[in-house]
Amino acid sequence: MGWIELDGAVNVRDLGGLDTDDGRTTLAGRLLRGDNLQDLSPADVKLLVDDIGVTTVVDLRAPAEIASEGPGPLTRVESVRHAYHSVLPEAGRATDVAADALATRRRAGAFSRYPDDVRCGYYLGYLEDRPDQVAGALRSIAQAPGAALVNCAAGKDRTGVVVALALTAAGVRRDAVIADYAASAERIGAILDRLRVSKTYAADIGSTPDAAAADAPRAETMAAFLGQVDARYGGVLRWLSGHGFGPADVALLRAKLLGPG
């Protein structure tokens, strides 16, 4: 995995080097994913903007989270555009950094969608509740003039789903998509430690010894999610096409992540 070590974030990586079904490889410096970017140091900003070339932050946090956290360091960089695409229902202060903090209604909906893996049920809810924002997030990635950095609070659930859809649409092998999603488990302890000291997220994070294990992404969850997208919607490309992200958008996304050809 292309981990990017930063002072102020712990779950940031470059998604270059992933194999596609047609024998190509995603390019470095085109798509990054990350957790909360509020604590980036000046050195972090320089690395991301000047060295890697980030021009677009695709922020998946809800408006209440953004208001609570306030402007982050990258919002003060004139060359970086922020595209906001919340994939959660607009209700109160709900976040998805810990399953135990989710509203009862959302939990019931997630369980009804996919009782075998409630986290997969939440992910399917993103597609049902905010399809315009999910498709819009992929469009913001495709249209970024430089590197696009997708982030939320923990960088594992909302970010994991949007990135998985983008990689799948670009033709990345499913096993590589699933492995990228599961890689955030390597950093789950550090992710939760960061969120526990945040005024926005601290109350949502469990403090029990098994909290990290409960929150860690599992490969089986992403495999189930992509399988359900296939079974319910005919696959990622068909779902995207049904929500305004058509062949021209897919071609632009593929060119973004893979280069011309």
N, C-alpha and C positions, 0 to 999 in steps of 0.2 A: 504493500500500500504506500502511496505517496504522501506520507504524513508531512505536514508543515509545522515545525515546532515554533510556537509563538509564546510571548510572555503573558498575553492576556486572553488566550483561548486554548482549549485542550483537545478539540475534536475537529481539526481542520485538515483536509487533505485534498490533493490534486488528483483528478480522475483521469489522468493520462495513463496510457499503457494497458488499457483493457481491450481484449480481443473481441472482434465482431464475428457474426456468423458467416460473413463472406470473406474472412481472412484479413481484414484490416485491423487497425489499432487506433484507439482514441489518442488524440494529441495532448501533450502536456500544455498547461497554461491556457486551456480553453474553458474548463468547467471545474470549479472548486466547490467544496461543501464544508459547512462549519457550524459551530455552536454560537452562543451569544457573543457578539462582537463589541460589547459595551466597554470592555476593559483593555482593548488593544493599546499597546505602548507606541510611542513614536517610531521605534524600531520595527514593530509589527506593521504599522501603516506603510512605512517605507518598503518593507519586503513585499507586501501584498500589492501595492500600487506601482512603485517604481521598478521593482525587480521582476515580479510575476506579471504585472500588467492588468490588474483588476480594474475594470471600468464600470461594472454593474453589480450591485448587491441585490439579490432577489430575496427579500425579507418576508418570511412566511408567518411571522408573529401576528397575533391579533392586535387591533388598535389599542385595547386596554393595556396590553403588555408594553407596547411602544411608548404610550403616554407615561406609564409608570417608570420605565427605564430612562426616558429622556434621550436627547441626541447622543449618539455614539461618535467616536473619533472619525469614522469614515464619512459621517454626514458633513463633516467640516472640510472635506476634500472636494474641491470644485470639479475635478475631473471624474468623480465617481457618482453615478446615478443610482438612486435607490428606487426599486420597483417593489411595491407592497402588495402582497397577495396572500391574505389570510385564508387558510383552508378550513378554519373552524367556524361553527355557527356563531354569529355575533350575539353573544349573550353573556353579560357580566364580565368577570375576570377570568373565565375559564382558560386554562392552559393545558398542554398535554405533556408536561414534563414528568408526571407521575400518574399512573393509572388510578391510584387510590383517591386522587384529588378531583377526578372527573365527575361531572354532574350525574346524578342518578339516571336521568332521562337518557343521557348519552351512553351510559353504561348498558342500560337496558336495550337501547337500539343496537349497540355493538354486539351484544350477546345474541340478539335475535338475527342479526345478519350472518354471524359465523360463530356458533357456540363452541366450536372446537378450539378456537384461539381468539379470545376477546380483543386482543390488540389488532389482529387482522380485521376484526369487525369495525374497529375505530377507523382503520385505514380505508375500508370500503365506504365509510361514512363521509370521508373527505370528498370522494367522487360523487356521492349522492347530494351532500349538503352544499358544496361549493365548486361545482364543475367548472364554472366560468373562471374562478381564481386558479384552479389547478391548470387548466389550459393556458391561462394568462401567464402563469409562472414559466411554463415551457416556452412560450413565445418570447418572454423577456430574456430567457437564456439564449434562444436562437438569434435574437436581434442585438445582443450585446456586441459592441464594436471591439472589445477586448475580452479579457477573462471575466466570466460570470461567477459570482460566489453566492451560492444558495445557503441560507441559514435560518435557524429558528432559535429556540432556547437551548436545547440540548444537542441539536444537530443529528438526531437519530430517528425520530418518528415522522414529523412533517417533512423535514428535509429528506429523510430516507425514502419516503414515498415519491416525492417530486423528482428526486434524482433517479430513482429506479424507473419511473415512467420515461424520463428523458433518455436514459441510457438504452432502455428497451426500444424506444421509438427510433433511436439511431442505429439499432441493429446489434448492440452489444450482447454477447452470449449470456444466456440466462444464469448460468452458474457464476459468471463474473459479476453480474448485477447482484445476485444474492450474497456473494462473498463480500462485496463492497458494503452492502447494508449491514451485515453481521460484524464488520470490522470495528464498528463503534463500541462493541462490547469490550474491546481491548482498553478503552479509555473510560469505562463507565464510572469507576471510582472517582476519578478526577473530575468528570462531568458533574456528578452529584455533589462533590465538595464545592465546586464553584456555585452551583445553584443554591446550596444551603446558606451561603453568605449574601445572597441577593434579597433585597427587600421585596422584590416581585415574586420570587419563586420559592423562598425558604419554607413557607408553610405547606407547600405542595410535596415536599421531599421527605420520604420516610427516613427515620434515624435508626431503624433496627439493623442488626448485623446483616440480614439477608436482603436489605433494600437494593443493593447493587445487583444482586442476582435476579431479583424480580424485575428490575428496570432494564436489564441488559437486552439488546436486540438479539433475536434468535433467527438463525437461517431459515428454520421451518416456518416462521411467521411470514417472511417475504416470499418464500416459495408458495405458501398458501394464498397470499394476496394475489400474486401474479396468476396463479391457477384459477382463482375466482374471477379475475378480470377476463381471462380466457373464456371461462364457462358462462359467465353472465352477460358479457358484452361482445364476445367474439375477438377479444384481444385488445392490447393497448392501442394499436393504430386505429382500430374501428371505434373504440371509445372516444379517442381524441377527435376523429373525423366527425363524430356525432355531436361534438361540442365546439365546432368551429375551427379546429386545428387540422387543416386539410393537407393534401399532398405537397403543396408549395411550402407550407410551414415545416413539414417533416423534412423536405429537401434542404431547407435553410438550416434546420437543427443538425442534420447529418453533416452538412458542410462545415458547420461551426465546430463540431466535435471531432470530425474525421479529416477535414480538409477537402479540397476539390477532388472530383473523381467518382 
